[in-house]
Amino acid sequence: MTLGSLPEADIEVVCPRCGGSSLERFYGPCDSCRADLRATISKDKTELTASEYVPKMNVTPNAVASKE
């Protein structure tokens, strides 16, 4: 394997979540742990609506600028 290329064969890794060994292409959770994580962590997409932008008025005019 050269720098920047993907592994071509599966390697034996120890799952960081359950501690079992399995053949995987990359290091990480095993297939059963990944399925469990997808089932417990994933959420349904929700529609977001942005509220109307109202600029904040935190600057008061000084006496010279408002003098007529």
N, C-alpha and C positions, 0 to 999 in steps of 0.2 A: 504494500500500500504506500502510495506516495503522498506527499503533503498536498492537501486540497482535494484529494479524491475520496470517494465514499467507499466503505468496506464492501467487498463483494461476497464474503461468506459470513455466516452466522457465527457468533462467538458465545461461549458459555459465560453468563453473567449472573450475579446474585442480585435478586430484586431488593432494592433499598426499602421497599415498603413491607413486604411479607417475609423476606429472608430466604425464599426458595430460589433454587437455581433453575435457569432456563436458557434455551438457545435464542438469542436475539441478535438483530443486526446492529443495534446501538445500545449503550448502557441506559438503563432506566427501569421503570416498573414493568412487570411481566404482563402478558395479555389479560389475565384475569383481574389483576389490579387496575389496569387501564380501563377495562370495562366497568369495574366497580366505581372508579373515580368519575367516569362519564355519567353514570347513572345517578350518583349522589351529588355531584357538584354542578352539573349543567343546569341552566335555567332557560325558560322560554323567552324568546325575544319580545320586548315590549316597545310600543310606539312612544316616542318622546316628542313633546311639543315644546317649542321655545316660547317663553313669554316675551311680550313686547318690551323693547329696550327703552328705558326712561333714564335719561342722563341725570346724574347727581349734581345738585346745585350746592356746592360747598364753598364757593368763592363769593364774598360780598364785595360790592363796589366800594372803592375808597372815596373819601370826601372830595378830593380834587377831581376825580373822574366824573362824579355825579353832579358837580357844581355847574350851574348854568349862568 
